């Protein structure tokens, strides 16, 4: 069973940057893991933000294209979400998700102030 732990959230002014990390551990992590980032705000459904496949194909929600970058460090079993030019509307709890294992991280708060 894979376990996922997010880190790197916090408070940042609009226009700033944050890097979220999702570190995977557990018996099924043996190579490049497929992983997705989602986010959720109160009263709204969790929405897809970005994803990276086992062969490093990358996918982004339209509203974050050109601002967010998903990348991995296999040596650290970690996938990052580099978030640049942050907007107030990016404020949410961000979750990482391993689709092949159907495992979610615990979520981490990102707050962008105006």
N, C-alpha and C positions, 0 to 999 in steps of 0.2 A: 504494500500500500504506500503510495506516494503521499508525502506531507508537503504542504506549501506554506511558506512564511514570508509575508510582505514586510517591507521596511522602506523608510525614506520619505514618508509623507510629512505634512506640516502646513504651516501658514506662510504664504508668499504673496507679495504685491502683484497686481496685474502687470503683465509684461515680463515677469520673472520666470525662473526655471526651477524644476525639481526633477530628481531622478528617483523613480520607484524601483525597488528590487524585489524579486520573487525568487526565493531559494528553495529548491526542491531536495527532498531526501526520501529515503525509503527503498525498499527492495526492487521496485520496478524501474527506478531511474538508472538506466545503463548507457544511455547515449543522449543525443540531442532531443530534448523533450519538446513536444508541441505544447504551446502555452498561449493563453489569451488573457487579455486585460478587459475587465468590465468596470462600469461605475454605476453608482446608484445615488439618487437624491431622495429625500423624504417624499413619500406619496407617489413616486414614479417607479416604473419598472427598471430593472437592471438593464443597462444597455452595453452593447459591444463597443469597445474602443479600438483595440488592436490585437493582432495575433501573429505568431510566428510558427511555421510548420517544422516538422522534423528535418526538412531539407532546406530550411532557412528562407522559405517564401514568406513574405511579410504582407500584412493586410491592415488597412486602417479605415476607421469611420471617416466619412468625408470631412466632417467639421474639424478633425485633428490633422488631416494630411498637411504636410509641410511644417507642422509644429511639433508633432510627437514622432519619436523614433523608437522602435522596438529592436532590441539586440540581445545577444546572449553571450555568456562566458561559460563555455562547457567545463572548463577546469574548476569553476566555482559552483557548478550546477545552478547557475543563476540566470534569469532573464530580467532585463532592465526595460523600463519605460522612461525614456528621456523626454521630458515635457518642457517645451520652450514656448515663449510668447504666451504665457498662460493668461486666460481670461476668467472673469468672475464666473462665467457659466461653466467653467471646468470644475468648479467646486463640487465635490462628491466624495463618497466612500469608494475607493478603488479596490477591486478584487482581482486576484489572479486565479486562473482556472486551467486545469490540465484536462483537456477534453477526452483524451484516450483513457484516462484513469477516472474520469468523472469526480475530480477532487477540486474543492475550492479552498483558497486561503481564507484567513480570518477577516480580511478587509483592513484598509488603512485610510485615514481621513486626509484629504487634500482640500485646503481652503485657500482661495484666491481672493484677496481683498482689493477693493476699488481705490 
